[in-house]
Amino acid sequence: MFSPDERAALIVQIRSWFDDNLDQELGQFQAEFLLDFFTDKVGVFYYNQGLLDARGLFETKVELIGESIMELEKQTPFFR
């Protein structure tokens, strides 16, 4: 899921957060385990929310396109 560089950067951030906020040193293995846990168990919630957000944005854009198309319509003696 994450590239090796991304994974390494996330692990550094996890270790730093634990040190800064909990005054607790977290080992490399512990940080990797924690990253894997949150990726597997919590990540799906963020993923699903991202899909819902993308869908909402898409629907809004489609509605705007539909309105723009209707604005281009020429008047005729026939109504639809």
C-alpha positions as a Markdown table, in Angstrom:
| # | Residue | x | y | z |
|---|---|---|---|---|
| 1 | Met | 0.0 | 0.0 | 0.0 |
| 2 | Phe | 2.7 | 2.5 | 1.0 |
| 3 | Ser | 6.0 | 2.8 | -0.8 |
| 4 | Pro | 9.1 | 2.0 | 1.3 |
| 5 | Asp | 9.9 | 5.7 | 1.5 |
| 6 | Glu | 6.3 | 6.6 | 2.6 |
| 7 | Arg | 6.3 | 3.8 | 5.1 |
| 8 | Ala | 9.6 | 5.0 | 6.6 |
| 9 | Ala | 8.4 | 8.5 | 6.8 |
| 10 | Leu | 5.1 | 7.4 | 8.6 |
| 11 | Ile | 7.1 | 5.4 | 11.1 |
| 12 | Val | 9.3 | 8.4 | 11.9 |
| 13 | Gln | 6.1 | 10.4 | 12.4 |
| 14 | Ile | 4.6 | 7.8 | 14.7 |
| 15 | Arg | 7.7 | 7.5 | 16.8 |
| 16 | Ser | 8.0 | 11.3 | 17.0 |
| 17 | Trp | 4.4 | 11.7 | 18.0 |
| 18 | Phe | 4.7 | 9.1 | 20.8 |
| 19 | Asp | 7.8 | 10.8 | 22.1 |
| 20 | Asp | 6.4 | 14.3 | 21.9 |
| 21 | Asn | 2.9 | 13.7 | 23.2 |
| 22 | Leu | 3.1 | 10.6 | 25.4 |
| 23 | Asp | 6.8 | 11.0 | 26.5 |
| 24 | Gln | 7.3 | 7.4 | 25.4 |
| 25 | Glu | 9.9 | 6.1 | 23.1 |
| 26 | Leu | 8.5 | 3.7 | 20.6 |
| 27 | Gly | 10.8 | 1.2 | 19.0 |
| 28 | Gln | 11.0 | 0.6 | 15.2 |
| 29 | Phe | 9.2 | -2.7 | 15.4 |
| 30 | Gln | 6.4 | -1.2 | 17.7 |
| 31 | Ala | 5.9 | 1.7 | 15.3 |
| 32 | Glu | 5.7 | -0.6 | 12.3 |
| 33 | Phe | 3.2 | -2.8 | 14.1 |
| 34 | Leu | 1.1 | 0.2 | 15.0 |
| 35 | Leu | 1.2 | 1.5 | 11.5 |
| 36 | Asp | 0.1 | -1.9 | 10.2 |
| 37 | Phe | -2.7 | -2.1 | 12.7 |
| 38 | Phe | -4.1 | 1.3 | 11.9 |
| 39 | Thr | -3.7 | 0.7 | 8.2 |
| 40 | Asp | -5.7 | -2.6 | 8.4 |
| 41 | Lys | -8.3 | -1.7 | 11.0 |
| 42 | Val | -8.8 | 2.1 | 10.7 |
| 43 | Gly | -7.7 | 2.8 | 7.2 |
| 44 | Val | -10.8 | 1.3 | 5.6 |
| 45 | Phe | -13.0 | 3.9 | 7.4 |
| 46 | Tyr | -10.9 | 6.7 | 5.9 |
| 47 | Tyr | -11.0 | 5.0 | 2.5 |
| 48 | Asn | -14.8 | 4.6 | 2.6 |
| 49 | Gln | -15.2 | 8.2 | 3.7 |
| 50 | Gly | -12.9 | 9.3 | 0.8 |
| 51 | Leu | -15.1 | 7.4 | -1.6 |
| 52 | Leu | -18.3 | 9.1 | -0.2 |
| 53 | Asp | -16.6 | 12.5 | -0.5 |
| 54 | Ala | -15.5 | 11.8 | -4.1 |
| 55 | Arg | -19.0 | 10.6 | -5.0 |
| 56 | Gly | -20.6 | 13.8 | -3.5 |
| 57 | Leu | -18.2 | 16.0 | -5.4 |
| 58 | Phe | -18.8 | 14.0 | -8.6 |
| 59 | Glu | -22.6 | 14.3 | -8.2 |
| 60 | Thr | -22.3 | 18.1 | -7.6 |
| 61 | Lys | -20.2 | 18.5 | -10.7 |
| 62 | Val | -22.6 | 16.4 | -12.8 |
| 63 | Glu | -25.5 | 18.6 | -11.6 |
| 64 | Leu | -23.6 | 21.8 | -12.5 |
| 65 | Ile | -22.9 | 20.4 | -16.0 |
| 66 | Gly | -26.6 | 19.5 | -16.4 |
| 67 | Glu | -27.6 | 23.1 | -15.5 |
| 68 | Ser | -24.9 | 24.5 | -17.9 |
| 69 | Ile | -26.3 | 22.4 | -20.7 |
| 70 | Met | -29.8 | 23.5 | -20.0 |
| 71 | Glu | -28.7 | 27.1 | -20.2 |
| 72 | Leu | -27.4 | 26.5 | -23.7 |
| 73 | Glu | -30.9 | 25.3 | -24.8 |
| 74 | Lys | -32.5 | 27.5 | -27.4 |
| 75 | Gln | -36.2 | 28.5 | -27.1 |
| 76 | Thr | -38.6 | 26.8 | -29.5 |
| 77 | Pro | -42.3 | 26.8 | -29.8 |
| 78 | Phe | -42.2 | 23.3 | -28.4 |
| 79 | Phe | -41.9 | 22.6 | -24.7 |
| 80 | Arg | -40.1 | 19.6 | -23.2 |
